[in-house]
Amino acid sequence: MNEELALFRDNVRKFIAAEITPFEEEWDAQQFVDRALWTKAGAAGLLCTDVAEEYGGAGGSFAHEAVILQEQARAGNTSWAKGVHEIVTHYIVGCGTPEQKRRWLPKLVSGEWVGAIAMTEPGTGSDLQAVRTRAERKGETYVVNGAKTFISNGHHCGLLIIVCKTNPAEGAKGVSLLVVEEPTEHPGFRCGRLLHKIGQKGQDTAELFFDDLQVPAENLLGGQEGQGFYHLMNQLPRERLIIGLGAIAAAEAALEHALAYVRERKAFGKRLLEFQNTRFRLAERHTELTIGKVFIDHCIQRMLDGQLDAATASMAKWWGTQKQCEIVDECLQFFGGYGYMLEYPIARMYADARVQKIYGGTNEIMKELIARTLE
Ligand SMILES: Cc1cc2nc3c(=O)[nH]c(=O)nc-3n(C[C@H](O)[C@H](O)[C@H](O)COP(=O)(O)OP(=O)(O)OC[C@H]3O[C@@H](n4cnc5c(N)ncnc54)[C@H](O)[C@@H]3O)c2cc1C
């Protein structure tokens, strides 16, 4: 943190209070945020803050992105899948050809396009090498057939990265990333159901279907077939840190809500905060969060230095989300029955937290990645 980032945080907080918080219930009901949120955020300089100015970005750093993600978590905002948009943007930044960057980045920066990435399929999630979506090259076009599920921003996406097999005879080496511009304009693309979830209800999570979807060969990310897995390995640490840092920020927010409650609520003639059980549990959670924040800061610094490795990012993801779920659950308990009522933010935080241990690579897969470095 520094003075500039602190000012930036103030602006982000104001933006969220004005443009997001008042609409959360409406967005939960419709299962997606208003499309205009993306262009408003783009105009306010809150999209792709770490993209170079030559592509329309603010030329900031991952620290700016971290501030926005922390503020979203602080406000209990999960409907706006900005993190996914940023992850997609960085596939283009990190793996795109100079021409692809010029063509795609400005529209992601402005919010004219919303980014989505389709890895998961009905038959496979963790085992990405087993994806069956097939992209067959026919002249200057790839013809794509297959289905994806659980795709965040699937409903609004203007730029979609599809993880597909260009060579089904190969495992990881047969995987490529294809970019589809304005998917809904293509007859071979169909966005299916918006999926009903136990939490994060305002975030669009969709099924996608490709039926002879025609994608120009020049949209192969990086311009070389068979590089998909390599690109994924390069970009997944960013995704994992984004989830881990949001998790610790959300747990911190839960603790603040709990503290405010136990300071006021009385039972047996005293405030809940005066019971030793409450005090000890709060002290333990506060300790864990302090440790968590120090570790996340360390990871953010490594990301800024271009040195965040896959195992460390996996630690941030699994430990951060595990702690988030434990801490939110324990904080909810202090609220008694009110903690189970959706009008209390802690209830929503509880439902929103659960998926964090599942997406972005399950926590079991994170532990596998860490264990591999110990062999
Ligand atoms: C709300 C939401 C949003 C999502 N957004 C996206 C998105 O934008 N894009 C996208 O591509 N995907 C997205 N996903 C999908 C998500 O990444 C997958 O659900 C996740 O990777 C797990 O895949 P799966 O559901 O197929 O479970 P599976 O891979 O079938 O796993 C089932 C269980 O088996 C365990 N398991 C699997 N392999 C191993 C192993 N080797 N060792 C130990 N245990 C193992 C898993 O940990 C898990 O507990 C989203 C999911 C949700 C719920």
The ligand as an SDF file (V2000), in Angstrom:
LIG
                    3D

 53 58  0  0  0  0  0  0  0  0999 V2000
  -19.9330  -20.7940   -9.4560 C   0  0  0  0  0  0  0  0  0  0  0  0
  -18.9180  -21.4690  -10.3360 C   0  0  0  0  0  0  0  0  0  0  0  0
  -18.2300  -20.7150  -11.2750 C   0  0  0  0  0  0  0  0  0  0  0  0
  -17.3160  -21.3500  -12.1350 C   0  0  0  0  0  0  0  0  0  0  0  0
  -16.7080  -20.6220  -13.1290 N   0  0  0  0  0  0  0  0  0  0  0  0
  -15.9840  -21.2710  -14.0640 C   0  0  0  0  0  0  0  0  0  0  0  0
  -15.4950  -20.5750  -15.2170 C   0  0  0  0  0  0  0  0  0  0  0  0
  -15.6730  -19.3690  -15.3720 O   0  0  0  0  0  0  0  0  0  0  0  0
  -14.8230  -21.2800  -16.1510 N   0  0  0  0  0  0  0  0  0  0  0  0
  -14.6040  -22.6220  -16.0340 C   0  0  0  0  0  0  0  0  0  0  0  0
  -14.0000  -23.1970  -16.9320 O   0  0  0  0  0  0  0  0  0  0  0  0
  -15.0440  -23.3090  -14.9580 N   0  0  0  0  0  0  0  0  0  0  0  0
  -15.7310  -22.6700  -13.9820 C   0  0  0  0  0  0  0  0  0  0  0  0
  -16.2120  -23.3510  -12.8990 N   0  0  0  0  0  0  0  0  0  0  0  0
  -15.9580  -24.7750  -12.7980 C   0  0  0  0  0  0  0  0  0  0  0  0
  -14.9660  -25.1650  -11.7040 C   0  0  0  0  0  0  0  0  0  0  0  0
  -13.6820  -24.6970  -11.9970 O   0  0  0  0  0  0  0  0  0  0  0  0
  -15.0280  -26.6950  -11.5580 C   0  0  0  0  0  0  0  0  0  0  0  0
  -16.2850  -27.0060  -10.9760 O   0  0  0  0  0  0  0  0  0  0  0  0
  -13.8950  -27.2550  -10.7320 C   0  0  0  0  0  0  0  0  0  0  0  0
  -12.6670  -27.1280  -11.4050 O   0  0  0  0  0  0  0  0  0  0  0  0
  -14.0980  -28.7460  -10.3880 C   0  0  0  0  0  0  0  0  0  0  0  0
  -14.4290  -29.4740  -11.5190 O   0  0  0  0  0  0  0  0  0  0  0  0
  -15.7160  -30.4590  -11.4690 P   0  0  0  0  0  0  0  0  0  0  0  0
  -16.8710  -29.6630  -10.9950 O   0  0  0  0  0  0  0  0  0  0  0  0
  -15.8230  -31.1340  -12.7820 O   0  0  0  0  0  0  0  0  0  0  0  0
  -15.3590  -31.5090  -10.3410 O   0  0  0  0  0  0  0  0  0  0  0  0
  -14.4640  -32.8280  -10.5160 P   0  0  0  0  0  0  0  0  0  0  0  0
  -13.2160  -32.5260  -11.2390 O   0  0  0  0  0  0  0  0  0  0  0  0
  -15.3320  -33.9200  -11.0310 O   0  0  0  0  0  0  0  0  0  0  0  0
  -14.0950  -33.1350   -8.9950 O   0  0  0  0  0  0  0  0  0  0  0  0
  -15.0340  -33.7390   -8.0850 C   0  0  0  0  0  0  0  0  0  0  0  0
  -14.3070  -33.9610   -6.7580 C   0  0  0  0  0  0  0  0  0  0  0  0
  -13.2070  -34.8620   -6.9640 O   0  0  0  0  0  0  0  0  0  0  0  0
  -12.0240  -34.2770   -6.4800 C   0  0  0  0  0  0  0  0  0  0  0  0
  -10.8840  -34.6690   -7.3110 N   0  0  0  0  0  0  0  0  0  0  0  0
  -10.7830  -34.6310   -8.6650 C   0  0  0  0  0  0  0  0  0  0  0  0
   -9.5580  -35.0200   -9.0570 N   0  0  0  0  0  0  0  0  0  0  0  0
   -8.8630  -35.2750   -7.9230 C   0  0  0  0  0  0  0  0  0  0  0  0
   -7.5280  -35.6880   -7.6520 C   0  0  0  0  0  0  0  0  0  0  0  0
   -6.6370  -35.8980   -8.6300 N   0  0  0  0  0  0  0  0  0  0  0  0
   -7.1640  -35.8860   -6.3610 N   0  0  0  0  0  0  0  0  0  0  0  0
   -8.0380  -35.6630   -5.3590 C   0  0  0  0  0  0  0  0  0  0  0  0
   -9.3010  -35.2730   -5.5400 N   0  0  0  0  0  0  0  0  0  0  0  0
   -9.7100  -35.0670   -6.8060 C   0  0  0  0  0  0  0  0  0  0  0  0
  -12.2590  -32.7790   -6.5650 C   0  0  0  0  0  0  0  0  0  0  0  0
  -11.3720  -32.0720   -5.7120 O   0  0  0  0  0  0  0  0  0  0  0  0
  -13.7110  -32.6790   -6.1700 C   0  0  0  0  0  0  0  0  0  0  0  0
  -13.8110  -32.6860   -4.7680 O   0  0  0  0  0  0  0  0  0  0  0  0
  -17.0760  -22.7410  -12.0060 C   0  0  0  0  0  0  0  0  0  0  0  0
  -17.7530  -23.4830  -11.0230 C   0  0  0  0  0  0  0  0  0  0  0  0
  -18.6680  -22.8610  -10.2050 C   0  0  0  0  0  0  0  0  0  0  0  0
  -19.3980  -23.7210   -9.2030 C   0  0  0  0  0  0  0  0  0  0  0  0
  1  2  1  0
  2  3  1  0
  2 52  2  0
  3  4  2  0
  4  5  1  0
  4 50  1  0
  5  6  2  0
  6  7  1  0
  6 13  1  0
  7  8  2  0
  7  9  1  0
  9 10  1  0
 10 11  2  0
 10 12  1  0
 12 13  2  0
 13 14  1  0
 14 15  1  0
 14 50  1  0
 15 16  1  0
 16 17  1  0
 16 18  1  0
 18 19  1  0
 18 20  1  0
 20 21  1  0
 20 22  1  0
 22 23  1  0
 23 24  1  0
 24 25  2  0
 24 26  1  0
 24 27  1  0
 27 28  1  0
 28 29  2  0
 28 30  1  0
 28 31  1  0
 31 32  1  0
 32 33  1  0
 33 34  1  0
 33 48  1  0
 34 35  1  0
 35 36  1  0
 35 46  1  0
 36 37  1  0
 36 45  1  0
 37 38  2  0
 38 39  1  0
 39 40  1  0
 39 45  2  0
 40 41  1  0
 40 42  2  0
 42 43  1  0
 43 44  2  0
 44 45  1  0
 46 47  1  0
 46 48  1  0
 48 49  1  0
 50 51  2  0
 51 52  1  0
 52 53  1  0
M  END
$$$$
